[in-house]
Amino acid sequence: MMRWAHVGLNCRDQRATEEFYTRWFGYHRARAVPVGDGEILFLRNGDTYLELFPVPSEPPAPTTTADGPAQPGAVRHIAFRTDSVDALLAAMGEDAHVTLGPLDFDEVLDGWRAVWLRDPDGVVVEVGQGYRDQEAIEITERENHV
């Protein structure tokens, strides 16, 4: 079964983008994932999510990463949830044009796994399994240590 997961957004200022969507559109922080010197933020409103990626304010030239375009203001990828990434890839066969993964994120959340695919028009589509929101206490503790 396939379910909507999120849209990944590239942000010049993650905090400003988070404030915008929480203040005006009813989102709240569901998870913060440390990556290098920064973090990726997941915002939730009901069953919809936004995934906020930090990017330099002015990248030198248009670039595309395996998980989507890296320009500020660009939609990085769209994402869906499934019960099994491996079963989906097996069912898709040659239609699965993998750009990244499958990758396991057990160091962040046990059972979290994802693969990124390119659709016929070149849009990157992430398909993941096992994601769960972070407990509120974990988010508060992380923010206090940043």
N, C-alpha and C positions, 0 to 999 in steps of 0.2 A: 504494500500500500504506500502510495506517495502522498506526502503532505507538504504544504508550504512551510519554509523555514525562515528565510530572511533576505534582505537586500544588503549587500556590503557597500558602504559609502567611504570614499576617500576624503579626509578632513584636514584642512590646514590647521585648525584649532579644535581638537576633539572636545574640549570642555565647552566651548561656545556652541558647537553642534549638539552636544548632549543637552545643554541648557535649553536650546531652541526647541528640540523635540520633546523634552520633558515638560517645559512650561506651556507650550502651545498645542501639543498634540497628544498629551496624556501618557507618554512613555515613561518608564522608570528603568534604572540600571538593574540588569539581571545577572551580569557576570562581567568580570574584568580578568583578562588573560595576559599575563606578563609576556612580552616579546622583546628581547634585547633590552634597550634602555627605555622602552615605552610599554604600551599595552594596547590590546584590542578590546573595545568596549561593546557589550551586547546590551541593547535597550529593548524593552518589551512593552507592548500594549495589547492586552488580551492574547490572541494567538499570533500576532505579528511581531517581528523583530527587525531591528536595524543593527548592523554590525559596523562599528566605526573604526576605521583604520587611520593611524597617523601617517601623513605624508609631508614631505618638504613643501613649503609654501609655493615655491617656484621650481619644479623639477627642470633640469637643463633642456630636455627634449621629450616629446611624447614617447612614453615607454609602456610596454605591456609585460606584465609578469605572468607566470603560469596560472595565477588565480585571478587575473583580470588586469585592466588598465590601471596605471599608477598615478594619473594626473589628479590634482585636487579638484573636487567638484564632480568627478566622474563616478558613475556607478561601476564598482569594481566587479561585482558578480551578483547573480541571483542564486538562491539556494532552496533546496527541498530536503525534507527528512524522509528516511526510509528505515525499515526494520533491519535491512542487510545490504550494505554497500556491495559486498561480494556477489550476492544473488542478483542484484541489479546489473552489475557488469557482465555476469554470465549470461543473463537474459538479453542484454543489448548486443553482445558479440561484437561484430565489426562496426556497429553503429556507435560504439563507445569510443569517441576521440578524446582520450585522456590527455590533459595538459599537466596534471600534477597528481601524484598519489597512486593508489590510496595511501593515506597517512594515518597513523594512530596517534592520538593525543592522550594516552593513558597517564602521562606525567602531570597533566592538568585535570583530567576527569576520566576515571576508569570506564572503558568501553566506548569512548568518543572516537569516531573514525570518519574520514571524509575522503572524497575523490572529486577532482575538478575536471569537467568535460567541456568541449567546445560544441556549441550547437551549429546547425548548417550555416548560420549567418556570422559565426565567429564570436557570439556572446558566450562568456564563460558561465557555466552552471555548476555550482557546488552541490553535491549530494552527500549528506552525512547521516550518521546513526549515533545514538547514545548521548546526545547533548542534553544536559539538564541545567536549569538556572542555579546560580550560586546562592547559598544561604545569605540572608541579609547581614548576619554577624560577620561573615567572611568579607563582604564588600566593605563594611565599616572599618574593620581591622586593617584591610589593605590600604584604604584611603588615608588612615591615620599614620601609616608608615611611609607614605610617598613623599 
